[in-house]
Amino acid sequence: MSAFKRWATVRDGYWFAPKLFGIGATPVTWQGWALTLGFVVLLIAAIRLLPSDTTRIIVAVVLTLTFIVISWRKTDGGWGWHWGLPD
């Protein structure tokens, strides 16, 4: 199995793989992609539809923190600094 395919394969119950470069995660399952798409849709809807700037900021911060916590907990291998494929 190639190194890239091993990177993109996660254990059962995980939705994200650690990013190849930098800190964070990349969605590699349909659940991870659905969470990412749902976050983007909700964030855009909140920014466009909520009446006041204060409400927009509060909702955006809550959505972003929720997304970060879920993706962090569902990342196989955790978050950390990475620079390319592991050897």
Phi, psi and omega in degrees: 000137181290159180298322180294318179295321176297320179297320185277359179256127180241160178290161178304138179094349178254146184244343186233152171247149177302144178299150178287326181230125178094202182245139178134200185217159178237132177293135180231359176236168180296328179294319178295318178293321178295318178298316180296314179297317178299319178299313181297315180297313179296321179294315178296317179298318180296316181294322183277329191256336182285144190285324186244155179297322180299315179296318179301315181295315180299312180295319179298318179294316180297314178299315182294315179296320178297315179299316181297315181296314180296314182293325177296316181289335182258017178265123180284107180109354177075174179265147177181173181285128178230148177221080179098180180292142176294153181290000000 
